[in-house]
């Protein structure tokens, strides 16, 4: 049962008879399966691309892998030069990434991907540079060349940002939807973004993966400190790290001590190696530390 007042019920009837959309408030009042927090935009839909197109080999750019083949026989078919002929790894796929994702998800490669444990990690760097022309400077020797965007890049930019935030969210949401279904259950995804689209992408990820599977917001400093005339400088981007499920793996990362650090702090050495001297009484604690 809904909790509509008589006046609200009359409003609903009037909107339906006029064939006009209901105001947002009725979406939460009329339907039981409602989210407390949801990212909503013009054109939002749960439908995603299901197109499947065949992949064609355009160019081989790998080096001979004869030694590798000897060490790991049978994983994928190789030719006499050690080039990989089949399989889905070690491939750069050129094309519309939405159609590529759809083809991987719904095409013949899906079974092969899953037979090898599924996709282990996804990292994406979507086009969050609003208003950019996608020109870039390329240095070759002592010369610098400016690469202008081609027609396809201009069309892609227009499709991504043509309607502003609405078209960007539609673009990223559909692709994240496909990526989620491709990702192995015990793995994770990293999404590179900046302050302009961070909030949109994070809400989309919360909706698709679940807010409980948010793991970390990683700050990547991309620029040295500098002053802007009217605001603080934009110095960092963000990596949003989400797990696919509660069983997702995390391998702790360690940075080895430098030789100088080891020689400074681990000065003692015995037959087992270097070690650090420390008192176990913790005298700095309130009360004078531990007593044994």
CORJOQUI-V735552 format. One record per run of one state. SS is the DSSP state (a for helix, b for strand, c for the rest). FROM is the first residue (numbers start at 0). LEN is the number of residues. If there is no record, write none. Layout:
SS_FROM_LEN / SS_FROM_LEN
This chain:
c_0_5 / a_5_12 / c_17_6 / a_23_7 / c_30_35 / a_65_6 / c_71_6 / b_77_1 / c_78_5 / b_83_1 / c_84_12 / a_96_10 / c_106_2 / a_108_7 / c_115_3 / b_118_6 / c_124_11 / b_135_5 / c_140_2 / b_142_5 / c_147_3 / a_150_11 / c_161_3 / a_164_18 / b_182_11 / c_193_4 / a_197_12 / c_209_1 / a_210_3 / b_213_8 / c_221_5 / b_226_1 / c_227_4 / b_231_1 / c_232_3 / b_235_8 / c_243_15 / a_258_7 / c_265_2 / b_267_3 / c_270_2 / b_272_3 / c_275_17
